Amino acid sequence: KLFFMLCIPALLISCEENAAVDGVLIKIRNNSPYVFQNVKVNTGGGFRDYGIVKPHRESGYEAFDFAYRYAFVSVTIGGEEYAIQPIDYVGEERLEEGRYTYIIHVHENGDQNTRLSMDIRYD
C-alpha cells in the first residue's frame, strides 16, 4: 500500500511534464557570453517580454497563439539594442503546437541589424 501511495504522485508529476501542449510555447536560449536584457519577442502570434537571459542560459517558456521558425527578437547588450527583424513570413508555415527554443547567437562584427542571428530547436 505504501508503494502505491509513493508511486501515484511521482506518476502524476511525470504525466504533467509530458502532457500535450496546447499552443506554441517558446523559450529563449542566450548562446553568447553576454547578458541579454530587455529580451522581447514578437512571433506574429503574440508579443512577450522575457526580461533578462543570462549568458549560456535559457528563459522559461512563454505561450503564443502561433509562431514561425524565426521571429522579431530584440535584446539589449551593454546598453545597446540589437534586433532580428524579419521582412515578412511569406512562404513560411506556422509551427505545430509544441515546445520550441529560439537560440540567439551574437556575432562580434555585426551592427544593430546583423549582430544577432537565431536557430530554432524543437523541444
Protein Blocks (a to p, Z undefined) as FASTA:
>chain_A
ZZmmmmmmmmmmmmmmmgccedjddddddfbfbdcehiacdehiaccdehjadehiacdd
dddfbdcfbdcddddeehiacddddfblghiacddeddddddddddfkbcfklmpccddd
dZZ
